[in-house]
Amino acid sequence: MGKQRSASSDCAGNCQTNSGCGFSTETVPLLMLPQPPFKPVYYTLVIIDLCKALPGAFPAVVAGAVRTLFERIADLDMECRMRLILWFSHHLKILKNTLVEDKSIRLDYQFTITGLISIAAGAAAIAALRSGAASPRNLAAVAWRICVAAGAAASEAERSGTNRGIAGAISTYPSLRIVSSSLAIIKLPVHLAMGRVGLCPRPAKEVLEREVRLSYWDKVKQSIENAPGLEELLPPKDGPNFSLGAEDGKESNENVLSGELNNMVKGKAPVREIISWIDESVFPNNGLEVTLRVVVQTLLNIGSKSFTHLITVLERYGQVFSKVCPDQDKQVMLIAEVSSFWKSNTQMTAIAIDRMMGYRLVSNLAIVRWVFSEENVEQFHTSDRPWEILRNAVSKTHNRISDLRKELLSLKKNISSAEEAAKEAKAELDAAESKLTLVDGEPVLGDNPVRLNRLKSHAEKAKEEVVSLQESLEAKEALLARAIEENEALFLLLYKSFSNVLAERLPEGTKALHELKSAQADGMAVDPEEPSSMEVDNENERPQNSQSNGEKKSGAYNVGEKEQWCITTLGYVKAFSRQYAAEIWSHIEKLDAEVLTEDAPLPLRSAVYSGLRRPINEA
């Protein structure tokens, strides 16, 4: 725990530095680096249970924390951002934060009035004590009057669906200004509140995309009907993008070939027959691109009904994919075709590519090359799609090594036990053979023949078990050595790719990440002492320092697109380096010699060294 707390300073520092965030990793353990003390789902369940157990107070605390964290999301580490987004989307799903018919009322709205009253009482006490307007004796009376006004404001807001009741209460009791923003966030459906708190486009887009995975696209779409700014960020309705279907009754050559392959699959033709058909009829006459498109599009369309269908297709026709795409260049084309087929469904894209890697249909190096293709590089700062696929590839490679090491440890323990058992069996056999027994009244060397044969058989089996385990150990060691070599090649290619794209896009003369963020800070205009009140515009009765649902609030992301791309990419460099530091350190000499040289961009080296907790002057 001590190591985790000390390693979490990056996130805490980023979140607290002159930002007024006030949430350190001690109070938000989910955001501790490099890993939280428990699995992220644990914190989701704890927060949900607290919301149910303390409906009068805790939902308001969560609302305030969400608002603060998302307002400062630009200052969070990339790993912390993703954890926050994943938690928030899961939280929304569990609490069923959707619109009820056409009213702006959340299903858990019963938390709002009691939560607001609790906040109002606390706000009144603080304000009265600070101003000296109340003594401890009449403090309770002042708090009670504020609570009554807060309850009236909440009831009016619930009836009208506006902040009219809040405006009237604020004019009578100015202390309510301190809680009015909390009402705005708690009262609105959280999807609409995302616009109110100034949630930047990419996190909002990711929250919506993750929630679609946990719910239904239509329901999420319905919940943001009154927030045009968020509607634009909603991912397209998921579904396959099958490009070989017949249109207007016209069939091209590719449509015909796709139909033939579809009929062969439906007719349960053997895989060898399909491969022969491709070799003899498709590839010679149409070339690689058409063959690849026909095979991938058709087989993925057959497996598009469900996750189970997809797995079945990959297991049954994996040899077909391997035949068409035997090398890395063709595997990159295969991944691109999979991404095109599932372009409206990031989740299925990630699952399909991950399973293909698991079945050795594509390599981790091919995935890295595809992620760093020009099309994907351009969306590094606007979409998590390429990053999710890259994370899966690196994680699967790392997990493969971890699993092999665990299996090796288990085998070594089994070998020790087997050798001990073989030694005991041999000793028992030797004792039996050296024992004198009487046979027909005559002394004979050796035990009873039946028992002796049984002991010999047992000793031979014990010896064979040791030999078998040793052979398994040698095979696993060979697999581990190969996996470590693959891991080394993966990290070399990964950091070379990072170096190349950053060298092309980093602004000239940039030496450190803080230089990129300085441009961001110039445009933020955030007052660290900014009060939590909301000035009300009398004409439209809307807080002046708020904005309409779905409006984009300039501030944390008021930064050039190139700078934002660089900040995001360098953030992921640091996150990958930190998460896989133990593996990277074993290859650091080669990385220093081939990638992290003096010619490499200095911000890249700084990000890598920061993730590895390595002083930059060591290199």
NUVO-672086 format. One line per 8 residues: number of its first residue (from 1); their letters; for each residue x, y, z of C-alpha. Coordinates in pm, 1 decimal. Example, Ala and Ser with C-alpha at 12.3 -4.5 7.8 and 13.67 -1.06 7.14 Angstrom:
2
1 = AS = 1230.0/-450.0/780.0 | 1367.0/-106.0/714.0
//
This chain:
619
1 = MGKQRSAS = 0.0/0.0/0.0 | 285.8/236.7/80.4 | 435.8/193.4/-263.9 | 100.8/254.3/-427.7 | 48.4/573.6/-228.9 | 393.6/707.7/-313.1 | 351.1/615.8/-677.2 | 23.3/799.8/-693.3
9 = SDCAGNCQ = 176.1/1144.7/-659.5 | 160.1/1213.0/-1034.7 | -217.8/1197.6/-1045.9 | -261.2/1384.8/-721.9 | -19.0/1653.3/-827.2 | -177.0/1697.3/-1166.6 | -521.2/1718.8/-1012.4 | -436.0/1960.4/-731.7
17 = TNSGCGFS = -184.8/2201.8/-879.4 | -344.2/2545.9/-858.0 | -670.1/2407.4/-984.2 | -881.7/2411.2/-675.5 | -967.3/2048.3/-736.6 | -922.4/1941.7/-376.0 | -946.6/1570.8/-456.7 | -623.4/1384.5/-389.8
25 = TETVPLLM = -569.1/1015.6/-443.4 | -625.5/971.1/-70.5 | -990.3/1069.6/-119.7 | -1023.8/921.0/-469.0 | -838.1/585.7/-439.1 | -975.8/479.9/-775.8 | -729.1/723.8/-935.5 | -420.6/603.3/-750.4
33 = LPQPPFKP = -119.8/522.4/-968.0 | 13.7/289.3/-1086.2 | -276.6/73.4/-966.4 | -564.1/133.9/-723.0 | -564.2/-78.6/-406.7 | -865.2/-276.6/-534.2 | -1018.1/-354.1/-872.0 | -1204.4/-54.9/-1022.6
41 = VYYTLVII = -1540.9/-230.5/-1009.4 | -1507.0/-240.4/-630.3 | -1526.0/139.9/-611.7 | -1828.4/145.8/-841.4 | -2017.0/-87.3/-608.1 | -1906.3/99.4/-294.6 | -2023.8/434.0/-435.4 | -2356.3/285.0/-545.5
49 = DLCKALPG = -2411.3/129.7/-201.8 | -2327.2/458.9/-29.4 | -2574.2/643.5/-254.0 | -2843.8/397.9/-149.6 | -2747.2/396.5/218.1 | -2709.8/776.4/250.0 | -2962.6/919.8/2.5 | -2972.7/1250.5/186.3
57 = AFPAVVAG = -2606.9/1337.2/147.8 | -2384.8/1109.0/-57.8 | -2538.3/1157.4/-406.4 | -2466.6/1529.3/-372.9 | -2106.1/1451.2/-281.3 | -2073.1/1227.2/-586.6 | -2226.1/1497.2/-807.8 | -1979.1/1753.9/-678.4
65 = AVRTLFER = -1685.9/1516.7/-721.4 | -1789.6/1431.3/-1078.3 | -1823.9/1795.7/-1164.1 | -1485.5/1888.1/-1018.3 | -1299.7/1595.1/-1173.1 | -1445.0/1647.0/-1519.1 | -1378.6/2021.2/-1503.5 | -1013.1/1937.3/-1434.5
73 = IADLDMEC = -991.1/1632.8/-1659.2 | -732.0/1803.5/-1876.4 | -495.3/1792.4/-1576.7 | -547.0/1421.7/-1507.6 | -308.1/1149.2/-1612.5 | -431.8/955.1/-1918.9 | -472.2/636.6/-1713.9 | -676.8/825.6/-1455.4
81 = RMRLILWF = -893.6/978.4/-1728.9 | -980.7/635.7/-1863.6 | -1060.9/500.1/-1516.5 | -1281.6/802.8/-1449.2 | -1466.4/759.6/-1779.7 | -1516.3/386.1/-1726.8 | -1639.5/438.0/-1371.2 | -1876.1/720.7/-1469.0
89 = SHHLKILK = -2037.2/528.0/-1754.8 | -2081.0/224.0/-1528.9 | -2226.2/445.1/-1254.7 | -2478.7/594.7/-1498.1 | -2583.4/251.4/-1615.0 | -2637.7/112.5/-1265.6 | -2834.0/413.2/-1142.8 | -3039.7/417.8/-1465.0
97 = NTLVEDKS = -2983.0/789.8/-1519.3 | -3222.2/835.2/-1808.4 | -3503.3/1071.6/-1888.3 | -3850.7/969.7/-1778.4 | -4079.4/1038.0/-2074.3 | -4004.0/1399.0/-2173.6 | -3935.4/1541.7/-1826.6 | -3592.8/1633.7/-1697.2
105 = IRLDYQFT = -3619.7/1407.3/-1393.8 | -3368.5/1135.8/-1311.9 | -3490.0/804.7/-1182.7 | -3287.6/857.4/-866.0 | -3422.5/1212.3/-822.2 | -3552.9/1130.9/-477.7 | -3196.1/1186.3/-360.7 | -3201.2/1546.6/-478.6
113 = ITGLISIA = -3427.4/1728.4/-232.6 | -3285.0/1574.7/83.1 | -2932.7/1608.1/-48.6 | -2987.7/1974.4/-136.0 | -3137.1/2048.9/204.8 | -2835.8/1891.8/376.6 | -2599.5/2104.6/168.3 | -2807.3/2414.9/231.9
121 = AGAAAIAA = -2791.6/2366.4/608.1 | -2415.2/2325.7/597.6 | -2378.0/2627.3/369.9 | -2591.0/2841.7/599.7 | -2386.1/2740.8/903.2 | -2056.1/2821.1/734.6 | -2177.4/3152.9/594.4 | -2329.3/3264.2/925.2
129 = LRSGAASP = -2023.6/3177.2/1129.6 | -1784.6/3345.0/886.0 | -1984.6/3666.9/871.6 | -2054.1/3677.1/1242.3 | -2424.7/3723.7/1167.2 | -2519.5/3428.5/1381.0 | -2402.5/3281.9/1704.7 | -2403.3/2910.3/1780.2
137 = RNLAAVAW = -2735.5/2965.0/1961.9 | -2938.1/3087.0/1663.8 | -2738.1/2899.1/1400.1 | -2992.2/2618.6/1387.9 | -3274.8/2864.3/1317.2 | -3081.7/3022.5/1029.3 | -3002.3/2680.0/884.0 | -3367.5/2575.9/912.6
145 = RICVAAGA = -3488.9/2880.4/715.8 | -3235.6/2805.0/442.9 | -3346.5/2442.3/434.8 | -3710.5/2544.4/390.8 | -3613.6/2773.2/101.7 | -3402.2/2496.2/-53.0 | -3689.6/2250.8/-32.4 | -3923.5/2500.4/-195.7
153 = AASEAERS = -3668.5/2566.0/-470.0 | -3626.7/2195.7/-537.6 | -4002.7/2139.5/-548.5 | -4049.8/2428.9/-791.2 | -3767.6/2301.2/-1009.1 | -3921.4/1953.6/-1011.9 | -4263.8/2087.6/-1112.6 | -4146.2/2331.1/-1380.0
161 = GTNRGIAG = -3834.5/2156.6/-1506.6 | -3650.9/2493.2/-1484.9 | -3444.7/2689.6/-1237.1 | -3723.4/2945.6/-1175.0 | -3776.3/2827.8/-817.1 | -3404.6/2847.2/-753.6 | -3386.2/3206.1/-881.0 | -3663.4/3318.8/-646.5
169 = AISTYPSL = -3512.8/3145.7/-348.7 | -3168.9/3294.0/-417.8 | -3311.1/3647.8/-430.8 | -3459.4/3593.6/-82.3 | -3180.6/3390.1/70.7 | -2842.7/3473.4/-93.3 | -2679.8/3187.0/96.1 | -2856.0/2954.7/-146.2
177 = RIVSSSLA = -2613.3/3067.2/-417.5 | -2359.0/2831.0/-268.4 | -2585.9/2531.7/-329.6 | -2761.0/2635.8/-651.2 | -2492.6/2486.3/-873.6 | -2527.6/2156.9/-687.0 | -2900.6/2158.0/-763.1 | -2825.9/2223.9/-1130.0
185 = IIKLPVHL = -2596.5/1925.3/-1150.0 | -2803.9/1687.2/-936.6 | -3136.5/1789.8/-1087.1 | -3049.5/1747.8/-1452.6 | -3004.2/1407.8/-1612.5 | -2633.4/1342.6/-1593.5 | -2603.9/1341.0/-1973.1 | -2730.5/1700.5/-1977.4
193 = AMGRVGLC = -2518.4/1790.3/-1677.1 | -2209.4/1692.2/-1872.3 | -2265.7/1993.9/-2090.0 | -2334.2/2209.7/-1784.1 | -2000.7/2129.0/-1621.4 | -1805.1/2202.3/-1935.8 | -1710.5/1845.2/-2014.7 | -1470.6/1853.3/-2308.6
201 = PRPAKEVL = -1577.4/1671.1/-2628.1 | -1355.6/1363.8/-2613.0 | -1437.8/1254.8/-2255.1 | -1808.0/1318.4/-2321.0 | -1786.2/1112.1/-2636.5 | -1609.5/830.1/-2452.8 | -1862.2/832.0/-2166.8 | -2149.0/805.2/-2415.1
209 = EREVRLSY = -1974.2/532.6/-2615.1 | -1902.2/327.8/-2303.7 | -2258.2/369.6/-2181.5 | -2391.4/248.2/-2516.3 | -2189.1/-68.8/-2458.6 | -2362.6/-118.0/-2124.8 | -2710.0/-16.2/-2240.7 | -2890.2/38.2/-2570.1
217 = WDKVKQSI = -2812.3/303.0/-2829.1 | -3177.6/409.0/-2856.8 | -3211.0/464.1/-2481.1 | -2893.3/669.4/-2461.6 | -3007.4/868.1/-2765.3 | -3341.3/938.5/-2597.0 | -3169.2/1055.8/-2279.5 | -2980.8/1335.6/-2459.7
225 = ENAPGLEE = -3252.9/1460.3/-2693.1 | -3248.0/1803.5/-2526.4 | -2870.4/1840.6/-2552.3 | -2776.3/1897.1/-2918.6 | -2410.5/1938.5/-2828.7 | -2406.0/1589.7/-2680.0 | -2614.6/1437.9/-2958.4 | -2333.4/1523.9/-3196.5
233 = LLPPKDGP = -2093.0/1322.5/-2979.7 | -2310.4/1011.4/-2962.1 | -2143.6/729.8/-3158.7 | -2326.6/605.7/-3467.9 | -2573.5/326.7/-3417.2 | -2377.9/6.8/-3396.2 | -2405.4/-257.1/-3663.8 | -2189.2/-423.0/-3927.2
241 = NFSLGAED = -2083.9/-232.9/-4236.3 | -2118.8/-512.7/-4489.0 | -2012.8/-367.6/-4822.2 | -2074.7/-671.3/-5044.6 | -2453.3/-686.2/-5030.6 | -2640.4/-659.1/-5360.4 | -2778.8/-307.9/-5421.2 | -3068.9/-234.9/-5654.9
249 = GKESNENV = -3053.3/-590.4/-5783.3 | -2708.8/-531.6/-5933.1 | -2434.1/-772.2/-5842.8 | -2066.1/-703.0/-5896.7 | -1798.1/-967.9/-5919.5 | -1724.4/-925.9/-5549.9 | -2091.7/-973.5/-5464.4 | -2099.3/-1298.6/-5661.4
257 = LSGELNNM = -1782.2/-1429.1/-5494.0 | -1919.1/-1334.3/-5152.3 | -2241.8/-1520.5/-5227.9 | -2049.3/-1831.0/-5330.7 | -1841.4/-1825.3/-5012.1 | -2154.5/-1769.3/-4804.1 | -2320.5/-2072.4/-4963.9 | -2011.9/-2284.9/-4900.6
265 = VKGKAPVR = -2015.2/-2189.5/-4531.4 | -2388.4/-2254.5/-4500.9 | -2336.5/-2589.0/-4671.9 | -2068.7/-2668.9/-4413.0 | -1799.1/-2718.1/-4674.1 | -1464.9/-2832.8/-4527.7 | -1201.9/-2565.1/-4469.2 | -967.6/-2735.4/-4719.2
273 = EIISWIDE = -1232.2/-2704.6/-4987.5 | -1274.6/-2331.6/-4917.7 | -897.6/-2277.7/-4928.5 | -876.8/-2467.7/-5259.7 | -1157.9/-2251.3/-5401.4 | -968.7/-1936.7/-5298.7 | -639.0/-2061.9/-5444.4 | -789.5/-2180.8/-5772.8
281 = SVFPNNGL = -1078.3/-1945.7/-5847.5 | -1053.4/-1624.5/-5646.2 | -694.1/-1515.4/-5594.0 | -556.0/-1587.5/-5947.6 | -838.7/-1392.5/-6114.7 | -893.5/-1105.6/-5871.3 | -575.1/-1039.6/-5675.0 | -505.1/-997.1/-5305.4
289 = EVTLRVVV = -721.3/-693.6/-5222.6 | -1042.8/-837.1/-5365.6 | -971.6/-1180.6/-5215.6 | -905.7/-1028.7/-4874.7 | -1215.9/-810.7/-4884.3 | -1442.3/-1095.9/-4996.5 | -1313.7/-1341.8/-4735.6 | -1306.6/-1099.1/-4441.8
297 = QTLLNIGS = -1633.4/-921.3/-4514.7 | -1824.8/-1243.4/-4580.5 | -1697.3/-1440.7/-4281.5 | -1734.0/-1146.7/-4042.2 | -2088.1/-1087.6/-4169.6 | -2172.7/-1449.4/-4094.0 | -2032.1/-1401.6/-3743.1 | -2191.5/-1061.6/-3683.3
305 = KSFTHLIT = -2508.9/-1188.2/-3513.6 | -2345.8/-1219.9/-3174.0 | -2017.0/-1253.8/-2993.0 | -2060.3/-1632.2/-2991.3 | -2110.0/-1637.4/-3370.0 | -1790.7/-1435.5/-3413.7 | -1586.2/-1673.8/-3198.1 | -1727.0/-1973.7/-3384.8
313 = VLERYGQV = -1630.5/-1825.9/-3722.1 | -1277.3/-1742.5/-3607.5 | -1227.2/-2089.7/-3459.7 | -1374.0/-2277.2/-3754.5 | -1227.2/-2069.5/-4038.5 | -907.0/-1941.5/-3878.9 | -703.0/-2138.1/-4134.2 | -873.1/-1944.5/-4413.7
321 = FSKVCPDQ = -764.2/-1611.7/-4262.1 | -412.0/-1750.0/-4210.2 | -395.1/-1867.3/-4571.0 | -499.0/-1528.6/-4710.6 | -286.1/-1325.5/-4465.1 | 28.1/-1525.0/-4382.6 | 267.8/-1233.6/-4321.7 | 268.7/-908.0/-4128.9
329 = DKQVMLIA = 191.3/-676.8/-4423.6 | -119.6/-874.0/-4513.0 | -221.9/-891.5/-4146.9 | -219.6/-511.3/-4135.4 | -459.9/-516.9/-4431.6 | -671.8/-774.8/-4249.5 | -697.8/-554.6/-3939.0 | -790.1/-255.2/-4154.6
337 = EVSSFWKS = -1070.0/-456.5/-4316.0 | -1198.5/-570.2/-3975.2 | -1200.7/-207.0/-3859.2 | -1388.2/-103.4/-4172.4 | -1649.3/-376.1/-4123.3 | -1709.3/-271.3/-3761.1 | -1650.4/100.7/-3807.1 | -1975.1/179.5/-3623.1
345 = NTQMTAIA = -1895.6/-46.6/-3328.9 | -1567.4/12.9/-3148.3 | -1637.7/-265.9/-2901.8 | -1675.7/-534.4/-3169.7 | -1367.7/-402.2/-3351.7 | -1161.5/-440.4/-3035.0 | -1307.4/-784.0/-2958.1 | -1252.8/-918.0/-3310.7
353 = IDRMMGYR = -890.6/-799.9/-3329.9 | -818.9/-923.0/-2976.3 | -957.0/-1268.7/-3057.8 | -765.2/-1280.2/-3384.5 | -446.5/-1210.9/-3190.5 | -539.9/-1482.0/-2942.2 | -581.2/-1733.3/-3226.8 | -249.8/-1616.5/-3381.3
361 = LVSNLAIV = -426.5/-1490.2/-3693.1 | -261.5/-1149.8/-3650.4 | 54.6/-1056.9/-3460.2 | 98.9/-786.7/-3201.3 | 347.7/-615.3/-3435.3 | 84.7/-599.3/-3709.2 | -156.8/-438.5/-3461.4 | 101.7/-174.8/-3365.5
369 = RWVFSEEN = 169.3/-97.2/-3731.4 | -202.9/-58.8/-3797.9 | -254.5/163.8/-3492.6 | 21.0/395.4/-3616.3 | -114.1/412.3/-3970.7 | -187.0/763.6/-4093.3 | -563.8/729.2/-4057.3 | -541.3/628.0/-3691.1
377 = VEQFHTSD = -264.1/869.3/-3594.9 | -483.7/1161.8/-3698.1 | -746.9/1063.2/-3438.7 | -514.8/998.3/-3143.8 | -653.6/1304.1/-2962.4 | -1016.7/1264.8/-3063.1 | -1091.5/893.4/-3018.3 | -998.1/611.9/-2784.1
385 = RPWEILRN = -1054.9/351.8/-3058.0 | -688.3/302.5/-3163.6 | -567.1/331.1/-2803.5 | -805.5/62.0/-2680.8 | -685.8/-181.0/-2947.3 | -322.4/-97.6/-2871.4 | -379.7/-143.4/-2496.6 | -538.6/-482.9/-2561.3
393 = AVSKTHNR = -244.5/-596.2/-2775.1 | 21.8/-489.4/-2524.8 | -179.2/-629.4/-2235.4 | -231.6/-965.7/-2403.5 | 141.0/-991.9/-2479.6 | 227.6/-904.8/-2120.8 | -33.1/-1144.7/-1980.1 | 103.1/-1425.0/-2197.7
401 = ISDLRKEL = 446.8/-1378.8/-2038.9 | 296.8/-1357.1/-1690.9 | 97.1/-1676.0/-1746.0 | 404.6/-1860.8/-1875.8 | 606.6/-1753.2/-1571.9 | 332.6/-1874.1/-1339.3 | 317.3/-2206.2/-1526.5 | 696.4/-2240.7/-1500.1
409 = LSLKKNIS = 684.2/-2185.7/-1124.9 | 407.3/-2442.6/-1093.7 | 601.6/-2692.3/-1307.6 | 916.6/-2647.4/-1101.2 | 719.3/-2717.7/-783.9 | 563.7/-3022.9/-948.0 | 905.9/-3145.4/-1059.8 | 1041.4/-3113.4/-707.1
417 = SAEEAAKE = 746.8/-3311.7/-573.0 | 778.7/-3571.6/-851.0 | 1152.8/-3614.1/-791.9 | 1089.3/-3661.3/-421.6 | 821.1/-3921.1/-499.0 | 1051.1/-4098.2/-746.8 | 1330.0/-4100.3/-490.5 | 1100.8/-4254.9/-229.9
425 = AKAELDAA = 973.0/-4515.6/-479.4 | 1331.6/-4607.2/-575.7 | 1434.6/-4639.8/-210.3 | 1134.6/-4859.0/-138.1 | 1216.3/-5075.1/-439.5 | 1581.9/-5109.2/-337.1 | 1478.9/-5207.3/14.6 | 1241.0/-5468.4/-119.9
433 = ESKLTLVD = 1504.7/-5613.1/-355.4 | 1764.3/-5640.9/-78.7 | 1525.8/-5808.0/162.9 | 1572.4/-6181.8/238.8 | 1255.3/-6386.3/225.2 | 1181.8/-6758.1/266.9 | 1052.7/-6942.2/-37.7 | 975.0/-7313.3/17.9
441 = GEPVLGDN = 1181.9/-7294.6/332.8 | 1488.7/-7157.8/151.4 | 1622.5/-6799.4/194.6 | 1586.0/-6596.6/-127.2 | 1709.5/-6240.1/-194.4 | 1412.5/-6018.0/-273.5 | 1060.8/-5951.2/-148.7 | 745.5/-6121.9/-254.2
449 = PVRLNRLK = 750.6/-6129.1/-638.0 | 400.4/-5978.1/-666.6 | 486.4/-5687.7/-437.1 | 823.7/-5648.1/-607.2 | 663.7/-5612.9/-950.1 | 419.8/-5357.1/-814.8 | 704.5/-5152.5/-665.3 | 902.5/-5169.4/-991.6
457 = SHAEKAKE = 599.7/-5045.9/-1187.5 | 545.7/-4762.6/-939.0 | 912.6/-4658.0/-953.4 | 910.7/-4657.9/-1335.4 | 594.6/-4445.2/-1347.3 | 741.8/-4199.5/-1097.7 | 1054.8/-4170.9/-1310.8 | 847.8/-4122.9/-1627.9
465 = EVVSLQES = 648.4/-3849.0/-1451.9 | 969.4/-3663.3/-1372.5 | 1088.6/-3693.5/-1732.0 | 750.8/-3575.9/-1865.6 | 747.5/-3273.9/-1636.9 | 1104.1/-3184.2/-1730.4 | 1011.6/-3198.9/-2098.4 | 711.6/-2974.5/-2030.6
473 = LEAKEALL = 940.1/-2737.8/-1841.1 | 1180.5/-2719.1/-2135.2 | 891.8/-2653.6/-2373.6 | 751.7/-2377.9/-2149.8 | 1096.2/-2221.6/-2113.7 | 1127.5/-2217.3/-2492.4 | 783.1/-2054.6/-2519.5 | 879.0/-1798.9/-2254.3
481 = ARAIEENE = 1202.9/-1714.0/-2433.9 | 1006.5/-1667.4/-2755.9 | 744.7/-1456.0/-2579.3 | 1013.9/-1234.9/-2425.1 | 1168.6/-1186.2/-2769.6 | 825.4/-1093.9/-2907.3 | 775.6/-856.4/-2616.4 | 1109.1/-689.7/-2683.9
489 = ALFLLLYK = 1024.7/-650.6/-3052.5 | 682.8/-512.3/-2954.2 | 822.4/-242.1/-2724.6 | 1095.0/-148.9/-2973.1 | 838.9/-105.6/-3250.7 | 596.7/73.0/-3018.0 | 847.2/333.6/-2900.1 | 998.4/373.9/-3246.8
497 = SFSNVLAE = 649.4/446.6/-3375.4 | 590.2/696.0/-3095.2 | 923.2/861.6/-3173.9 | 846.8/888.7/-3545.2 | 499.0/1038.5/-3513.1 | 605.9/1279.8/-3238.5 | 908.7/1394.7/-3436.9 | 675.3/1483.4/-3723.9
505 = RLPEGTKA = 414.8/1667.4/-3516.7 | 582.3/1824.3/-3214.2 | 604.2/2203.1/-3250.3 | 955.2/2307.7/-3337.3 | 1171.7/2379.5/-3035.9 | 949.2/2196.5/-2785.5 | 1162.8/2054.7/-2506.5 | 910.0/1954.1/-2242.0
513 = LHELKSAQ = 544.4/1869.8/-2196.1 | 484.1/2174.3/-1976.9 | 564.8/2396.1/-2277.0 | 268.5/2245.3/-2460.3 | 47.6/2283.5/-2154.0 | 149.3/2645.4/-2112.3 | -47.1/2728.1/-2423.7 | -337.3/2545.6/-2263.5
521 = ADGMAVDP = -300.8/2742.7/-1939.8 | -294.9/3073.9/-2126.9 | -644.8/3008.4/-2255.9 | -798.4/2857.9/-1944.1 | -869.3/3175.6/-1742.6 | -961.9/2967.1/-1440.3 | -979.0/3150.8/-1111.1 | -860.2/2913.5/-837.5
529 = EEPSSMEV = -1073.8/3104.7/-590.1 | -1380.5/3089.4/-814.2 | -1691.4/3075.8/-592.8 | -1940.5/2795.4/-633.1 | -2230.0/3035.4/-670.2 | -2424.7/3101.9/-987.9 | -2522.3/3454.2/-1087.2 | -2872.1/3451.1/-1232.3
537 = DNENERPQ = -2956.5/3622.3/-1557.6 | -3291.4/3792.5/-1494.8 | -3397.4/3772.9/-1858.0 | -3374.7/3402.3/-1902.2 | -3329.5/3306.0/-1537.6 | -3018.8/3113.0/-1625.9 | -2693.7/3128.9/-1432.4 | -2453.6/3365.7/-1605.7
545 = NSQSNGEK = -2152.0/3146.2/-1547.7 | -2333.2/2840.9/-1679.2 | -2426.0/2739.2/-2030.5 | -2708.3/2562.2/-2203.6 | -2730.7/2188.3/-2197.7 | -2492.8/2052.7/-2454.2 | -2303.8/2377.4/-2502.8 | -1930.4/2341.2/-2514.6
553 = KSGAYNVG = -1759.9/2540.0/-2248.2 | -1426.9/2688.6/-2344.9 | -1158.6/2649.4/-2086.5 | -959.5/2341.6/-2014.6 | -946.1/2243.1/-2378.8 | -891.8/2587.6/-2524.8 | -570.2/2475.0/-2691.8 | -449.6/2421.6/-3046.2
561 = EKEQWCIT = -529.7/2090.3/-3210.8 | -164.4/2007.9/-3273.4 | -74.6/2079.8/-2910.0 | -369.5/1870.7/-2788.7 | -257.4/1582.8/-3012.1 | 93.2/1602.7/-2866.6 | -31.9/1624.8/-2506.0 | -257.9/1319.9/-2555.3
569 = TLGYVKAF = 8.9/1111.0/-2728.3 | 277.4/1194.7/-2471.9 | 25.0/1116.7/-2197.8 | -20.4/767.2/-2338.4 | 357.0/723.2/-2372.8 | 388.8/794.5/-2001.6 | 93.6/568.8/-1914.3 | 230.7/272.4/-2114.0
577 = SRQYAAEI = 578.7/322.5/-1966.3 | 442.7/326.8/-1612.0 | 207.5/30.5/-1652.3 | 468.9/-198.4/-1810.4 | 776.2/-58.9/-1636.9 | 892.9/-400.1/-1509.7 | 898.7/-542.8/-1863.7 | 1047.7/-230.3/-2019.0
585 = WSHIEKLD = 1335.6/-221.5/-1771.1 | 1445.6/-566.3/-1891.7 | 1486.0/-420.9/-2242.7 | 1608.7/-74.7/-2145.7 | 1960.0/-114.7/-2291.2 | 1821.6/-192.0/-2634.5 | 1566.0/87.0/-2608.2 | 1839.1/333.2/-2511.4
593 = AEVLTEDA = 2054.5/223.0/-2803.4 | 1784.6/215.7/-3073.4 | 1506.6/454.8/-2966.2 | 1582.5/678.8/-2669.7 | 1891.0/830.7/-2826.6 | 1991.5/1196.8/-2826.6 | 1817.2/1232.7/-3162.7 | 1481.4/1124.9/-3017.3
601 = PLPLRSAV = 1238.8/1406.4/-2924.4 | 1316.0/1526.6/-2572.9 | 945.0/1529.3/-2465.6 | 928.4/1160.4/-2564.6 | 1229.3/1073.2/-2350.8 | 1092.1/1280.2/-2064.2 | 756.8/1100.2/-2081.8 | 921.7/756.1/-2092.0
609 = YSGLRRPI = 1158.4/836.5/-1804.2 | 874.6/982.3/-1600.6 | 671.2/663.4/-1646.1 | 973.6/451.5/-1552.3 | 1061.7/684.4/-1261.4 | 1405.3/723.6/-1410.8 | 1601.9/1049.4/-1392.1 | 1647.5/1189.3/-1739.7
617 = NEA = 2017.8/1252.1/-1681.5 | 2076.7/876.2/-1644.1 | 2054.5/808.7/-2016.0
//
